Amino acid sequence: MNTTKLAYKRVVLKFGTSLLTGGKEHLDLGIMSSLASQVAGILSLGAEVVIVTSGAVAAGKHKLKDNRELNSVPLKQVLAAVGQARLMQVYEELFEKHNIVVAQALLTKSDLSERTGYLNARNTFTNLLELGIVSIVNENDVVAVDEIKDAKFGDNDNLSAMVANLVDADLLLILSDIQGLFTADPNSCHSAELIREVDNIDSTIEKMAGGSASKLGTGGMSTKISAARLATASGVNVIITDGKQTDIITRIMRGEAIGTRFIPSATKLESRERWMLSGLSSHGHLTIDKGAAESLLTHYKSLLPAGVTDTHGNWQRGELIDIYADGKHIGSGIANYCSEDIQSIKGRHSTEITQILGYSYGAELIHRNNMTLLNHRRPNVAGQTI
């Protein structure tokens, strides 16, 4: 894939309700068609895309012709359940015109806070991205109710930040109906100025956010700032701007300065590798042979059971472990199998996993996207280092 024309490779796009409805009481198919076309364009240039979408409640409200105020949790859940089906139908039809396959992912906060749930979600998204499939993500409002606060993201702005962290995105692009962060409310203050760049989200920035959610949405500017803080701490660039601008996704992905950009407070390598290689969270280590070490260090391949010679320590699936070769610590990663399972399948071919264990979590003991190696920079799909 040719990615030389793109400033970012892996992007999480967050589409707000106000954008998808165009300020109306129903989904605006013209706006959604334009967004789908832009996504198709950047995919053709080698981008990898995940979409976090709002709009289910609005779609359900229109489908049921329900004019009641959205002041009860059960009503919102009913509208979300009905609207989510309609929302996915629209996305599938729009992307099908560009021969793009979409996948639906409904998440709750508890899905990502639990170790194996996080690993399962990360592996699924990684595989979908590698296949060129666009994931359409929304919160599972049918089970994530306001009363169960720990199970709920609260709004799709914060969900988008969590997903950007989950997939190691280069950019989180939050598209709404406002051009970006202003020094004051532009609707009431004519002298309000657009802030082009933010390198530190402090109390001054938080005060500027103010603002409230739209009538059909849940996230105002304050939730977008909260999402930006979470994403930038994980090394992700964040841009907030008006999604109705002409070719906005394409222009931003090409590097054009539009809206408000929030600069990462740490690089992805710093935040992720520092944790993985620190040894503070390691639950053990495994040793690999010379051939496996060469495969990892030279070609950045996933670690397969055939190259493992021994295990040391006890760990569960989804926990961090270290990788040793020739007596040296060469890297760390998140295990797809517990220590007992790896001890049983070490040195064997991946095709034998199911026969030996009676089940399989995949061919890889540690997937390359869940692995960090010492003194090594992994190549991207175009062969360039990142």
C-alpha positions in Angstrom: 0.0 0.0 0.0 1.2 3.6 -0.7 1.0 5.6 2.5 3.4 8.4 1.4 0.5 10.8 0.8 -0.9 10.3 4.3 0.2 12.1 7.5 -1.4 9.4 9.6 -1.8 5.7 8.9 -4.2 4.2 11.6 -7.1 6.5 12.4 -10.1 6.3 14.7 -13.0 8.4 13.4 -15.6 9.5 15.9 -18.9 10.6 14.2 -21.2 12.6 16.6 -25.0 12.6 16.5 -25.1 16.2 15.5 -22.9 15.5 12.5 -24.8 12.3 11.4 -28.2 14.0 11.6 -27.1 17.4 10.3 -29.0 19.0 13.2 -32.2 17.2 12.2 -34.2 14.6 14.0 -33.0 11.7 11.7 -29.9 10.4 10.0 -28.7 12.6 7.1 -27.9 10.1 4.3 -26.2 12.8 2.3 -23.7 13.6 5.0 -23.2 9.9 5.8 -22.6 9.1 2.1 -19.9 11.8 2.0 -18.2 10.5 5.1 -18.2 6.9 3.6 -16.7 8.2 0.3 -13.9 10.0 2.2 -13.2 6.8 4.2 -13.0 4.8 1.0 -10.6 7.3 -0.4 -8.1 7.1 2.5 -8.4 3.3 2.6 -7.3 3.3 -1.0 -4.2 5.2 0.0 -3.3 2.6 2.7 -5.0 4.0 5.8 -6.5 1.7 8.4 -9.8 2.9 9.8 -12.0 2.3 12.8 -15.3 4.3 13.2 -16.8 5.1 16.5 -20.4 6.2 15.8 -23.2 7.8 17.6 -26.7 8.2 16.1 -28.4 5.0 17.2 -30.9 6.8 19.5 -31.7 9.3 16.8 -32.2 6.6 14.3 -34.5 4.7 16.6 -36.5 7.8 17.5 -37.1 8.4 13.8 -37.9 4.8 13.1 -40.5 4.6 15.8 -41.8 8.1 15.3 -41.3 8.7 19.0 -41.5 12.3 20.0 -41.1 11.8 23.8 -38.4 13.6 25.7 -35.3 11.4 26.3 -35.5 11.4 30.1 -35.7 7.7 31.0 -33.0 5.0 30.7 -35.4 2.3 29.4 -36.7 4.6 26.6 -33.1 5.3 25.5 -32.3 1.6 25.5 -35.3 0.8 23.4 -34.5 3.5 20.9 -30.8 2.5 20.8 -31.8 -1.2 20.2 -34.1 -0.3 17.3 -31.8 2.5 15.9 -28.6 0.4 16.0 -30.0 -2.0 13.5 -31.0 0.9 11.2 -27.6 2.6 11.7 -25.6 -0.5 10.7 -27.9 -1.0 7.7 -27.1 2.5 6.5 -23.3 2.0 7.0 -23.3 -1.4 5.3 -25.2 0.0 2.3 -23.0 3.1 1.9 -19.7 1.2 2.2 -20.9 -1.7 0.0 -21.0 0.9 -2.9 -17.2 1.1 -2.4 -16.7 -2.7 -2.1 -15.8 -2.2 1.6 -16.8 -4.7 4.2 -17.9 -3.4 7.6 -18.1 -5.1 11.0 -20.2 -4.2 14.0 -18.6 -4.0 17.5 -20.7 -3.1 20.6 -18.7 -2.5 23.7 -19.2 -1.7 27.3 -16.5 -0.4 29.7 -16.3 -3.7 31.5 -15.3 -5.4 28.2 -12.1 -3.4 28.2 -11.4 -3.2 31.9 -11.2 -7.0 32.3 -7.9 -8.6 31.1 -9.1 -11.2 28.8 -11.8 -9.0 27.4 -9.3 -6.3 26.5 -7.0 -8.9 24.8 -9.9 -10.4 22.9 -11.1 -7.0 21.7 -7.6 -5.9 20.8 -6.9 -9.1 18.8 -10.2 -8.8 17.0 -9.7 -5.2 16.0 -6.1 -6.0 14.9 -7.3 -8.8 12.6 -10.1 -6.7 11.2 -7.7 -3.9 10.4 -5.2 -6.3 8.7 -8.1 -7.6 6.5 -9.1 -4.0 5.5 -12.4 -4.3 7.2 -13.9 -1.1 8.8 -15.2 -1.7 12.3 -18.2 0.3 13.3 -18.1 0.7 17.1 -20.8 1.9 19.5 -21.5 1.5 23.1 -23.8 -1.4 24.0 -26.5 0.8 25.5 -28.9 -2.1 25.9 -26.8 -3.5 28.8 -24.7 -0.4 29.8 -27.3 1.6 31.8 -26.7 4.8 33.8 -27.2 2.9 37.1 -24.3 0.6 36.3 -21.8 3.4 36.2 -18.7 1.2 36.1 -20.0 -0.6 33.0 -20.6 2.6 31.0 -18.3 4.9 29.1 -20.9 7.7 29.4 -20.5 9.0 25.9 -18.9 8.0 22.6 -16.2 10.7 22.9 -14.5 8.8 25.7 -15.3 5.5 24.0 -13.4 6.7 20.9 -10.4 7.6 23.1 -10.4 4.1 24.6 -10.6 2.5 21.2 -7.8 4.7 19.9 -5.7 3.4 22.8 -6.8 -0.2 22.2 -5.8 -0.2 18.5 -2.6 2.0 18.8 -4.1 4.6 16.5 -2.0 7.4 15.1 -4.9 9.8 15.1 -8.3 10.2 16.8 -10.4 12.5 14.7 -13.5 13.7 16.5 -16.0 15.1 14.0 -19.0 17.1 15.3 -20.8 20.3 14.3 -18.2 22.8 15.7 -15.0 23.8 14.1 -12.9 23.1 17.2 -12.0 24.5 20.6 -12.6 28.3 20.9 -11.4 30.8 23.6 -15.1 31.3 24.3 -18.5 30.1 23.1 -18.5 31.3 19.4 -22.3 31.3 19.4 -22.5 34.0 22.0 -19.1 35.7 21.8 -18.2 37.2 18.4 -14.6 37.8 19.5 -14.1 34.1 20.2 -11.0 32.7 18.5 -10.3 29.1 17.3 -7.4 27.5 19.2 -5.3 25.8 16.6 -3.1 23.7 18.8 -3.1 22.5 22.4 0.1 21.0 24.0 -1.2 20.7 27.5 -4.8 20.2 28.7 -4.9 22.2 31.9 -7.7 24.0 33.9 -7.7 26.9 31.5 -8.4 24.6 28.5 -11.1 22.8 30.5 -12.8 26.1 31.4 -12.8 27.1 27.7 -14.6 23.8 26.8 -17.8 24.6 28.7 -20.6 23.7 26.3 -23.3 21.1 26.6 -24.5 18.1 24.6 -26.8 18.3 21.6 -30.4 17.4 22.0 -30.0 13.9 20.7 -26.4 13.4 21.7 -24.6 12.9 25.1 -21.2 14.5 24.5 -20.4 18.3 24.6 -17.0 20.0 24.2 -16.1 19.1 27.8 -16.4 15.3 27.0 -14.2 15.9 23.9 -11.5 17.5 26.0 -11.7 14.6 28.4 -11.3 12.2 25.5 -8.4 14.2 24.2 -6.6 14.0 27.5 -7.0 10.2 27.6 -5.9 9.7 24.0 -2.9 12.1 24.1 -1.6 10.4 27.3 -1.4 7.2 25.2 0.6 8.8 22.4 -2.4 9.5 20.1 -2.8 12.7 18.1 -6.3 14.2 18.5 -8.1 16.6 16.2 -11.6 18.1 16.9 -13.4 19.8 14.1 -16.6 20.3 12.1 -17.3 17.1 10.1 -19.5 18.9 7.5 -16.5 20.7 5.9 -15.7 19.6 2.4 -13.5 16.5 2.2 -12.5 17.1 5.9 -11.3 13.5 6.5 -9.2 13.4 3.4 -7.6 16.8 4.0 -6.7 16.1 7.6 -5.3 12.7 6.8 -3.1 14.4 4.2 -1.7 16.7 6.9 -3.8 19.9 6.5 -4.1 21.9 9.7 -7.8 22.1 10.4 -9.7 22.5 13.7 -7.9 22.1 17.0 -5.1 19.6 17.3 -4.1 18.2 20.7 -0.4 17.1 20.8 0.4 13.7 22.4 2.0 14.1 25.9 4.0 10.9 25.2 4.9 9.0 22.1 3.2 5.6 21.5 6.5 3.9 21.8 7.3 5.7 25.1 3.9 4.9 26.8 3.6 1.3 25.6 7.2 0.2 25.5 8.0 1.7 28.9 5.3 -0.3 30.5 6.1 -3.5 28.6 9.9 -3.5 29.0 10.0 -2.2 32.6 9.5 -5.7 34.0 7.2 -4.3 36.7 4.2 -6.0 35.3 5.8 -9.2 34.0 4.4 -12.5 35.2 7.2 -14.7 33.9 9.2 -15.4 30.8 9.7 -17.9 28.1 12.9 -18.8 26.2 13.0 -19.2 22.4 15.5 -20.7 20.0 17.8 -18.9 17.6 15.5 -19.3 14.6 12.6 -17.8 16.5 14.7 -14.9 17.7 15.8 -14.2 14.2 12.2 -14.2 13.0 11.2 -11.7 15.7 14.2 -9.4 15.6 14.8 -9.3 11.9 11.3 -9.8 10.4 9.1 -8.7 13.3 7.0 -11.9 13.1 4.6 -13.1 15.7 5.9 -15.7 18.1 4.7 -19.3 17.4 5.0 -22.3 19.6 7.5 -24.1 17.4 10.3 -21.7 18.5 9.7 -21.9 22.3 12.1 -24.1 24.3 10.9 -23.5 27.9 8.6 -21.4 30.2 9.5 -19.9 33.6 6.8 -18.7 36.0 3.0 -18.8 36.0 0.8 -16.5 34.1 -2.7 -16.4 32.7 -3.9 -15.6 29.2 -3.7 -11.8 28.6 -0.9 -11.2 31.1 2.5 -9.6 30.2 5.5 -11.9 29.9 9.2 -11.5 28.9 10.9 -13.1 26.0 14.5 -14.5 26.4 16.9 -15.8 23.7 20.5 -17.0 24.4 20.1 -15.9 28.0 19.2 -12.3 27.1 16.0 -10.4 27.5 15.0 -9.5 23.9 11.4 -8.3 24.4 8.1 -8.5 26.1 4.5 -9.1 25.1 1.0 -10.1 26.0 0.5 -13.8 26.1 -2.3 -15.4 24.1 -2.0 -18.6 26.2 -1.4 -19.3 29.9 2.0 -20.7 31.0 0.6 -24.2 31.4 -0.8 -24.2 27.9 2.5 -23.0 26.4 4.4 -25.6 28.3 2.2 -28.2 26.6 2.5 -26.9 23.1 6.1 -25.6 23.1 8.1 -26.8 20.2 5.0 -28.0 18.3 3.5 -26.7 15.1 0.6 -24.3 15.4 -1.7 -26.7 13.6 -1.4 -29.1 16.5 -2.6 -26.6 19.2 -6.3 -27.7 19.0 -5.3 -31.4 19.0 -3.1 -31.0 22.1 -5.2 -28.5 24.2 -8.7 -29.2 22.9 -9.1 -25.5 21.9 -7.2 -22.7 20.2 -6.9 -19.0 20.7 -5.0 -18.7 17.4 -1.6 -19.7 16.0 0.4 -17.0 17.8 1.6 -17.3 21.4 2.3 -13.6 21.3 1.0 -11.6 18.3 3.4 -9.1 16.9 1.0 -6.2 17.6 1.1 -7.2 21.3 4.9 -7.3 21.4 7.7 -4.9 22.0 11.3 -5.7 21.3 14.5 -4.2 22.8 16.6 -2.0 20.4 14.2 -2.6 17.5 11.7 -0.5 15.6 9.0 -2.4 13.9 8.2 -1.9 10.2 4.8 -0.8 8.9 3.1 -2.5 6.0 4.9 -0.3 3.5 8.3 -1.5 4.9 9.1 1.8 6.6 9.9 1.9 10.3 7.6 3.7 12.7 
